[in-house]
């Protein structure tokens, strides 16, 4: 990611979809203070999110669909308190979700479609009072 991109303080959406060689996200993304949507779908080499992203209070939507290398969702994701939409569809080897998902109090949409290795859903998911859409088609859970 060119350093100049981190100066785009008004940037609302950033799309890394299909970036097969993307191994990590730069910590400088936290300078994108207006970022609302982050697309990382199909970025199969990416295995985690920088903890600093949780400090982006404007970030409401993350698409992580098709992460073939993700086996468990990092607990740090629970720090994204402003998340409204989390798309994990097609994360076919995702096995577990952390109980800490309860911290996503603003979460309204959670897509777990085609998570064929997901063994179960945490009981704490029932406490997400803002959740209005839960997608589980073609999932094992």
Backbone as CSV, one residue per row, in Angstrom:
resi,resn,N_x,N_y,N_z,CA_x,CA_y,CA_z,C_x,C_y,C_z
1,UNK,0.851,-1.188,0.000,0.000,0.000,0.000,0.887,1.239,0.000
2,UNK,0.753,2.073,-0.996,1.560,3.295,-1.024,1.241,4.194,0.173
3,UNK,2.264,4.762,0.765,2.077,5.629,1.928,1.147,6.791,1.640
4,UNK,1.119,7.253,0.400,0.276,8.389,0.038,-1.207,8.091,0.265
5,UNK,-1.592,6.834,0.159,-3.001,6.478,0.366,-3.461,6.760,1.783
6,UNK,-2.569,6.683,2.727,-2.969,6.919,4.116,-3.264,8.386,4.389
7,UNK,-2.966,9.265,3.428,-3.301,10.685,3.558,-4.721,10.979,3.107
8,UNK,-5.413,9.988,2.580,-6.780,10.185,2.082,-7.757,10.136,3.250
9,UNK,-7.773,11.182,4.023,-8.557,11.185,5.259,-10.064,11.138,5.025
10,UNK,-10.525,11.411,3.805,-11.961,11.362,3.504,-12.388,10.051,2.855
11,UNK,-11.450,9.136,2.645,-11.746,7.864,1.984,-12.774,7.070,2.787
12,UNK,-13.862,6.667,2.138,-14.954,5.950,2.802,-14.879,4.440,2.601
13,UNK,-14.330,4.003,1.469,-14.331,2.584,1.135,-12.976,2.195,0.556
14,UNK,-12.475,1.041,1.000,-11.194,0.535,0.514,-11.382,-0.931,0.155
15,UNK,-11.038,-1.279,-1.072,-11.302,-2.621,-1.583,-9.999,-3.339,-1.948
16,UNK,-9.686,-4.369,-1.169,-8.541,-5.233,-1.436,-9.007,-6.597,-1.948
17,UNK,-10.246,-6.709,-2.362,-10.799,-7.996,-2.789,-9.937,-8.647,-3.856
18,UNK,-9.694,-9.941,-3.674,-8.944,-10.699,-4.658,-7.450,-10.441,-4.663
19,UNK,-6.964,-9.751,-3.657,-5.519,-9.486,-3.566,-4.828,-10.730,-3.030
20,UNK,-4.543,-11.654,-3.919,-4.028,-12.965,-3.530,-2.654,-12.908,-2.880
21,UNK,-1.872,-11.892,-3.169,-0.522,-11.784,-2.614,-0.459,-10.901,-1.373
22,UNK,-1.584,-10.387,-0.944,-1.615,-9.528,0.238,-1.445,-10.393,1.481
23,UNK,-0.328,-10.223,2.176,-0.023,-11.037,3.353,-0.451,-10.342,4.635
24,UNK,-0.326,-9.017,4.672,-0.739,-8.269,5.860,-1.204,-6.883,5.446
25,UNK,-1.996,-6.290,6.316,-2.452,-4.927,6.088,-1.535,-3.981,6.840
26,UNK,-1.232,-2.854,6.239,-0.355,-1.911,6.928,-1.067,-1.255,8.116
27,UNK,-0.345,-1.070,9.199,-0.906,-0.411,10.376,-1.327,1.020,10.077
28,UNK,-0.767,1.598,9.022,-1.090,2.981,8.666,-2.544,3.158,8.246
29,UNK,-3.257,2.062,8.044,-4.683,2.183,7.708,-5.451,2.930,8.786
30,UNK,-4.930,2.962,9.990,-5.636,3.678,11.060,-5.702,5.174,10.793
31,UNK,-4.911,5.677,9.847,-4.967,7.092,9.482,-6.168,7.408,8.603
32,UNK,-6.838,6.383,8.103,-8.019,6.584,7.253,-9.237,6.756,8.155
33,UNK,-9.314,7.895,8.780,-10.292,8.125,9.849,-11.747,8.129,9.391
34,UNK,-12.001,8.264,8.095,-13.379,8.261,7.587,-13.789,6.925,6.985
35,UNK,-12.898,5.941,7.027,-13.159,4.648,6.389,-14.376,3.964,7.007
36,UNK,-15.340,3.624,6.170,-16.578,2.978,6.603,-16.573,1.496,6.238
37,UNK,-16.100,1.190,5.015,-16.174,-0.174,4.498,-14.798,-0.660,4.063
38,UNK,-14.466,-1.872,4.504,-13.200,-2.499,4.137,-13.511,-3.848,3.498
39,UNK,-13.147,-3.992,2.226,-13.364,-5.225,1.477,-12.054,-6.005,1.424
40,UNK,-12.065,-7.196,1.969,-10.893,-8.070,1.940,-11.260,-9.443,1.392
41,UNK,-12.371,-9.526,0.707,-12.861,-10.795,0.178,-11.862,-11.411,-0.785
42,UNK,-11.630,-12.707,-0.612,-10.758,-13.430,-1.514,-9.281,-13.146,-1.347
43,UNK,-8.931,-12.431,-0.294,-7.507,-12.174,-0.016,-6.975,-13.362,0.762
44,UNK,-6.758,-14.450,0.052,-6.532,-15.748,0.685,-5.209,-15.875,1.434
45,UNK,-4.246,-15.004,1.200,-2.975,-15.074,1.928,-3.028,-14.314,3.248
46,UNK,-4.032,-13.485,3.395,-4.187,-12.677,4.600,-4.755,-13.552,5.709
47,UNK,-4.135,-13.548,6.864,-4.587,-14.426,7.947,-5.099,-13.682,9.165
48,UNK,-4.843,-12.385,9.267,-5.319,-11.646,10.436,-5.492,-10.174,10.098
49,UNK,-6.154,-9.481,11.009,-6.358,-8.044,10.875,-5.491,-7.319,11.893
50,UNK,-4.943,-6.166,11.522,-4.180,-5.411,12.515,-5.094,-4.943,13.650
51,UNK,-4.653,-5.096,14.876,-5.448,-4.667,16.030,-5.812,-3.196,15.946
52,UNK,-4.956,-2.410,15.335,-5.167,-0.968,15.260,-6.429,-0.602,14.491
53,UNK,-6.882,-1.478,13.604,-8.102,-1.192,12.844,-9.302,-1.005,13.753
54,UNK,-9.284,-1.623,14.902,-10.401,-1.494,15.835,-10.557,-0.061,16.320
55,UNK,-9.528,0.751,16.170,-9.593,2.148,16.588,-10.309,3.032,15.580
56,UNK,-10.638,2.489,14.416,-11.374,3.260,13.416,-12.857,3.236,13.771
57,UNK,-13.299,4.238,14.480,-14.686,4.242,14.956,-15.687,4.356,13.816
58,UNK,-15.257,4.830,12.650,-16.166,4.951,11.506,-16.346,3.630,10.755
59,UNK,-15.467,2.659,10.992,-15.505,1.388,10.258,-16.708,0.559,10.704
60,UNK,-17.687,0.435,9.819,-18.916,-0.276,10.169,-19.104,-1.580,9.398
61,UNK,-18.343,-1.769,8.321,-18.553,-2.940,7.472,-17.213,-3.559,7.083
62,UNK,-17.088,-4.874,7.329,-15.896,-5.608,6.914,-16.337,-6.861,6.162
63,UNK,-15.798,-7.025,4.957,-16.041,-8.215,4.145,-14.779,-9.065,4.162
64,UNK,-14.861,-10.220,4.784,-13.743,-11.160,4.855,-14.080,-12.452,4.127
65,UNK,-15.065,-12.415,3.272,-15.524,-13.635,2.617,-14.422,-14.272,1.780
66,UNK,-14.405,-15.603,1.818,-13.468,-16.363,1.019,-12.062,-16.441,1.568
67,UNK,-11.886,-16.123,2.829,-10.550,-16.270,3.439,-10.305,-17.747,3.651
68,UNK,-9.578,-18.353,2.755,-9.370,-19.795,2.838,-8.341,-20.186,3.890
69,UNK,-7.575,-19.224,4.395,-6.540,-19.550,5.375,-6.985,-19.320,6.819
70,UNK,-8.182,-18.838,7.025,-8.649,-18.543,8.375,-9.264,-19.783,9.016
71,UNK,-8.700,-20.236,10.124,-9.269,-21.384,10.829,-10.006,-20.966,12.091
72,UNK,-9.595,-19.898,12.701,-10.343,-19.364,13.839,-10.320,-17.857,13.740
73,UNK,-11.391,-17.270,14.143,-11.513,-15.828,14.041,-10.792,-15.192,15.213
74,UNK,-9.900,-14.287,14.921,-9.106,-13.674,15.980,-10.001,-12.933,16.967
75,UNK,-9.694,-13.100,18.242,-10.479,-12.438,19.282,-10.460,-10.928,19.135
76,UNK,-9.437,-10.401,18.493,-9.337,-8.957,18.322,-10.531,-8.395,17.560
77,UNK,-11.166,-9.220,16.756,-12.319,-8.751,16.004,-13.415,-8.255,16.935
78,UNK,-13.452,-8.779,18.132,-14.473,-8.352,19.086,-14.259,-6.919,19.550
79,UNK,-13.115,-6.327,19.253,-12.853,-4.936,19.618,-13.437,-3.943,18.623
80,UNK,-13.979,-4.437,17.526,-14.550,-3.568,16.505,-15.981,-3.197,16.900
81,UNK,-16.107,-2.379,17.907,-17.409,-2.098,18.517,-18.372,-1.369,17.589
82,UNK,-17.887,-0.718,16.546,-18.775,0.014,15.650,-19.265,-0.827,14.470
83,UNK,-18.831,-2.092,14.387,-19.224,-2.936,13.251,-20.732,-3.149,13.190
84,UNK,-21.280,-2.948,12.007,-22.698,-3.201,11.756,-22.846,-4.445,10.884
85,UNK,-21.923,-4.618,9.937,-21.963,-5.757,9.022,-20.622,-6.478,9.029
86,UNK,-20.683,-7.783,9.234,-19.494,-8.630,9.178,-19.805,-9.798,8.256
87,UNK,-19.082,-9.883,7.150,-19.314,-10.938,6.171,-18.138,-11.902,6.187
88,UNK,-18.401,-13.117,6.624,-17.399,-14.183,6.670,-17.774,-15.329,5.738
89,UNK,-18.673,-15.080,4.804,-19.143,-16.151,3.925,-17.988,-16.762,3.138
90,UNK,-18.060,-18.062,2.947,-17.061,-18.761,2.160,-15.740,-18.996,2.860
91,UNK,-15.684,-18.716,4.151,-14.467,-19.037,4.925,-14.580,-20.513,5.281
92,UNK,-14.303,-21.345,4.303,-14.644,-22.765,4.377,-13.900,-23.548,5.446
93,UNK,-12.774,-23.045,5.946,-12.092,-23.783,7.012,-12.175,-23.059,8.359
94,UNK,-13.054,-22.067,8.446,-13.301,-21.401,9.727,-13.970,-22.404,10.660
95,UNK,-13.348,-22.687,11.786,-13.831,-23.736,12.691,-14.616,-23.170,13.863
96,UNK,-14.145,-22.064,14.427,-14.794,-21.509,15.620,-14.965,-20.002,15.516
97,UNK,-15.914,-19.518,16.283,-16.107,-18.085,16.482,-15.837,-17.797,17.951
98,UNK,-15.197,-16.687,18.257,-14.908,-16.396,19.663,-16.164,-15.971,20.420
99,UNK,-16.235,-16.336,21.690,-17.344,-15.900,22.538,-17.388,-14.388,22.640
100,UNK,-16.250,-13.754,22.425,-16.156,-12.302,22.546,-16.942,-11.554,21.475
101,UNK,-17.547,-12.276,20.547,-18.397,-11.611,19.555,-19.511,-10.820,20.221
102,UNK,-19.834,-11.159,21.447,-20.865,-10.434,22.188,-20.510,-8.955,22.314
103,UNK,-19.230,-8.621,22.215,-18.797,-7.228,22.314,-19.167,-6.405,21.089
104,UNK,-19.608,-7.064,20.031,-20.021,-6.352,18.822,-21.473,-5.916,18.975
105,UNK,-21.696,-5.019,19.889,-23.059,-4.641,20.272,-23.830,-3.938,19.161
106,UNK,-23.152,-3.378,18.170,-23.826,-2.699,17.058,-24.083,-3.617,15.869
107,UNK,-23.589,-4.850,15.932,-23.679,-5.763,14.792,-25.131,-6.061,14.433
108,UNK,-25.467,-5.794,13.170,-26.829,-6.026,12.688,-26.890,-7.178,11.688
109,UNK,-25.792,-7.384,10.938,-25.755,-8.430,9.920,-24.482,-9.251,10.074
110,UNK,-24.670,-10.567,10.157,-23.547,-11.499,10.257,-23.758,-12.591,9.220
111,UNK,-22.828,-12.695,8.285,-22.950,-13.681,7.215,-21.923,-14.787,7.426
112,UNK,-22.421,-15.975,7.723,-21.588,-17.167,7.913,-21.922,-18.235,6.871
113,UNK,-22.533,-17.828,5.767,-22.880,-18.757,4.691,-21.630,-19.437,4.156
114,UNK,-21.772,-20.706,3.813,-20.699,-21.505,3.220,-19.469,-21.631,4.123
115,UNK,-19.667,-21.526,5.427,-18.592,-21.811,6.394,-18.756,-23.275,6.776
116,UNK,-18.372,-24.146,5.871,-18.686,-25.566,5.987,-17.970,-26.282,7.126
117,UNK,-16.920,-25.700,7.684,-16.206,-26.336,8.803,-16.588,-25.763,10.161
118,UNK,-17.432,-24.755,10.165,-17.840,-24.128,11.422,-18.629,-25.135,12.247
119,UNK,-18.087,-25.490,13.400,-18.652,-26.572,14.205,-19.910,-26.160,14.967
120,UNK,-19.917,-24.952,15.514,-21.073,-24.490,16.285,-21.011,-22.979,16.414
121,UNK,-22.104,-22.430,16.890,-22.159,-20.996,17.150,-22.060,-20.773,18.650
122,UNK,-21.351,-19.740,19.077,-21.273,-19.484,20.518,-22.644,-19.100,21.067
123,UNK,-22.973,-19.588,22.250,-24.250,-19.249,22.879,-24.407,-17.749,23.048
124,UNK,-23.294,-17.059,23.212,-23.318,-15.614,23.423,-23.901,-14.859,22.233
125,UNK,-23.946,-15.506,21.086,-24.513,-14.879,19.898,-25.962,-14.467,20.136
126,UNK,-26.655,-15.202,20.981,-28.054,-14.895,21.291,-28.203,-13.563,22.013
127,UNK,-27.115,-13.035,22.562,-27.169,-11.771,23.291,-26.901,-10.548,22.421
128,UNK,-26.708,-10.756,21.137,-26.500,-9.621,20.234,-27.858,-9.024,19.887
129,UNK,-28.300,-8.095,20.686,-29.661,-7.565,20.563,-29.880,-6.753,19.289
130,UNK,-28.836,-6.243,18.665,-28.982,-5.473,17.430,-29.001,-6.344,16.181
131,UNK,-28.635,-7.621,16.316,-28.537,-8.512,15.162,-29.915,-8.754,14.552
132,UNK,-30.059,-8.379,13.284,-31.345,-8.582,12.604,-31.240,-9.585,11.456
133,UNK,-30.021,-9.846,10.962,-29.831,-10.806,9.879,-28.652,-11.716,10.209
134,UNK,-28.924,-13.019,10.181,-27.892,-14.031,10.390,-27.983,-15.013,9.234
135,UNK,-26.956,-15.066,8.422,-26.934,-15.924,7.239,-26.112,-17.167,7.541
136,UNK,-26.733,-18.330,7.397,-26.068,-19.598,7.705,-26.195,-20.624,6.583
137,UNK,-26.645,-20.222,5.406,-26.850,-21.194,4.333,-25.546,-21.914,3.996
138,UNK,-25.657,-23.211,3.793,-24.522,-24.078,3.465,-23.412,-24.046,4.508
139,UNK,-23.791,-23.839,5.770,-22.835,-23.900,6.884,-23.131,-25.131,7.712
140,UNK,-22.135,-25.618,8.422,-22.318,-26.798,9.258,-22.925,-26.470,10.611
141,UNK,-22.785,-25.222,11.049,-23.241,-24.832,12.398,-24.746,-24.888,12.524
